[in-house]
Amino acid sequence: MKTVRDGKICAVLFDVDGTLADTERDGHRLAFNAAFAEFGLAWDWDIELYGELLETTGGKERIRHYLEKYVPTELKMSGLENWIADLHKAKTKHFVALLKHGKIPLRPGVARLIQELRIAKIKIAIATTTTLENVTTLLKSTLGEDSPTWFDVIAAGDVVLKKKPAPDIYLWLLEQLGLLAQQCVAVEDSECGLRAALAAGIDTVVTVSKYTELQNFNGAAVVLSDLGELTKPFTVLVGNTHGSKWVDAKMLSKFNI
């Protein structure tokens, strides 16, 4: 990884879905299906199909991709873009309800690392294609009501036009933080997210999720099972953690060339 001028990272940039929490299979997928039922659609995104659809980033983009591949006749409906937006809005409502009922916990090590970074005065930020409402609700339901204010910048939803794997959201985030890519480390769970971060010049730690564990993570600094807890260390899948058993600021700052 690139050398940080003072030997210390300045910011850690987190993806959300699959990274902070396993939101996809038992969160977003269920919310999409609930929205389909609400709209009177006989669609069912099962676990296997949803894994395929995840290759398209962004909820509205995912709906359009599904239409193009599986129900192309629906592409002819008038007001298609507004209909997709309304359907996605309904999906967000159902997803937020799942979060508020505590159905989606954070992944191992996430809460610990966030608190350690705050204590170390290292900036924390979010780079995600999910909506701002989804992000803030997840944070509030798992870390506390004021937790969204802990993050220096939250880049979410349609803040940029091109979604991951384009680097746009990371480039926007760097500009907002006033930092260089080599001063930051990204945490992602997918190949798509990794490609976005690397294209922006940001070194990346990958913590695989159920949907992404078989993806190609060439170029990642390390690939881990999760961020690790003090009582339950991570499993190293690829790379050198320099003796660390859980991800913390000290470990991240050792990733130098």
Backbone hydrogen bonds, N-H to C=O, Kabsch-Sander energy under -0.5 kcal/mol:
donor,donor_aa,acceptor,acceptor_aa,energy
7,G,4,V,-2.3
10,C,183,Q,-3.0
11,A,183,Q,-1.3
12,V,123,K,-2.2
13,L,185,V,-2.8
14,F,12,V,-0.6
14,F,125,A,-3.1
15,D,187,V,-2.3
18,G,21,A,-2.7
19,T,16,V,-1.4
20,L,16,V,-2.0
21,A,16,V,-1.4
22,D,105,P,-0.6
23,T,21,A,-2.2
27,G,23,T,-0.5
27,G,24,E,-0.7
28,H,23,T,-2.8
29,R,24,E,-2.6
31,A,27,G,-2.3
32,F,28,H,-2.8
33,N,29,R,-2.1
34,A,30,L,-2.1
35,A,31,A,-2.2
36,F,32,F,-2.4
37,A,33,N,-2.1
38,E,34,A,-2.1
39,F,35,A,-1.9
40,G,37,A,-1.4
41,L,36,F,-3.1
43,W,41,L,-0.6
46,D,44,D,-1.2
50,Y,46,D,-2.8
51,G,47,I,-1.6
52,E,48,E,-1.4
53,L,49,L,-2.4
54,L,50,Y,-1.7
55,E,52,E,-1.6
56,T,53,L,-2.1
57,T,55,E,-0.6
62,R,58,G,-2.2
63,I,59,G,-2.0
64,R,60,K,-2.1
65,H,61,E,-2.3
66,Y,62,R,-2.1
67,L,63,I,-2.3
68,E,64,R,-2.6
69,K,65,H,-2.1
70,Y,66,Y,-3.1
71,V,66,Y,-0.9
71,V,67,L,-0.9
74,E,71,V,-1.9
75,L,72,P,-1.5
76,K,73,T,-1.3
77,M,74,E,-1.5
80,L,77,M,-0.8
83,W,79,G,-2.3
84,I,80,L,-2.8
85,A,81,E,-2.2
86,D,82,N,-2.4
87,L,83,W,-2.5
88,H,84,I,-2.5
89,K,85,A,-2.0
90,A,86,D,-2.1
91,K,87,L,-2.1
92,T,88,H,-2.4
93,K,89,K,-1.8
94,H,90,A,-1.9
95,F,91,K,-2.3
96,V,92,T,-2.8
97,A,93,K,-1.7
98,L,94,H,-1.6
99,L,95,F,-2.1
100,K,96,V,-2.8
101,H,97,A,-1.4
102,G,99,L,-2.1
103,K,98,L,-2.2
107,R,20,L,-3.0
110,V,107,R,-1.7
113,L,109,G,-2.6
114,I,110,V,-2.5
115,Q,111,A,-2.1
116,E,112,R,-2.3
117,L,113,L,-2.6
118,R,114,I,-1.9
119,I,115,Q,-2.2
120,A,116,E,-2.0
121,K,118,R,-1.3
122,I,117,L,-2.6
123,K,10,C,-2.1
125,A,12,V,-2.0
126,I,153,V,-1.9
127,A,14,F,-2.6
128,T,155,A,-2.6
135,V,131,T,-2.1
136,T,132,L,-2.7
137,T,133,E,-2.2
138,L,134,N,-2.2
139,L,135,V,-2.5
140,K,136,T,-2.6
141,S,137,T,-2.3
142,T,138,L,-1.1
142,T,139,L,-0.5
143,L,139,L,-3.3
144,G,139,L,-0.8
144,G,140,K,-0.7
147,S,144,G,-1.7
149,T,146,D,-1.5
150,W,147,S,-1.9
151,F,148,P,-1.1
152,D,124,I,-2.5
153,V,124,I,-0.7
155,A,126,I,-2.9
155,A,153,V,-0.5
156,A,154,I,-0.8
157,G,130,T,-2.4
159,V,156,A,-1.0
163,K,161,L,-0.5
166,A,163,K,-2.0
170,Y,167,P,-0.8
171,L,167,P,-2.4
172,W,168,D,-2.6
173,L,169,I,-1.9
174,L,170,Y,-2.5
175,E,171,L,-1.9
176,Q,172,W,-2.2
177,L,173,L,-2.3
178,G,174,L,-1.6
179,L,174,L,-1.8
183,Q,180,L,-1.8
184,C,181,A,-1.9
185,V,11,A,-1.7
186,A,203,D,-2.8
187,V,13,L,-2.6
188,E,205,V,-2.4
194,L,190,S,-2.4
195,R,191,E,-2.8
196,A,192,C,-1.7
197,A,193,G,-2.3
198,L,194,L,-2.9
199,A,195,R,-2.2
200,A,196,A,-1.0
200,A,197,A,-0.5
201,G,198,L,-1.7
202,I,197,A,-2.7
203,D,184,C,-0.6
203,D,201,G,-0.5
205,V,186,A,-2.9
206,V,222,V,-2.4
207,T,188,E,-2.4
208,V,206,V,-0.6
208,V,224,L,-2.1
209,S,189,D,-0.6
212,T,209,S,-1.0
213,E,209,S,-1.5
215,Q,212,T,-2.4
217,F,215,Q,-0.7
220,A,217,F,-2.1
221,A,204,T,-2.6
222,V,204,T,-0.8
223,V,238,V,-2.9
224,L,206,V,-3.4
225,S,235,T,-2.0
227,L,108,P,-1.3
229,E,232,K,-2.4
232,K,229,E,-0.6
234,F,245,K,-2.0
237,L,223,V,-2.8
237,L,235,T,-0.6
238,V,223,V,-1.9
241,T,239,G,-0.5
244,S,241,T,-2.0
247,V,227,L,-3.1
252,L,248,D,-2.4
253,S,249,A,-2.1
254,K,250,K,-0.5
254,K,251,M,-1.3
255,F,252,L,-1.1
256,N,254,K,-2.4
257,I,1,M,-1.2
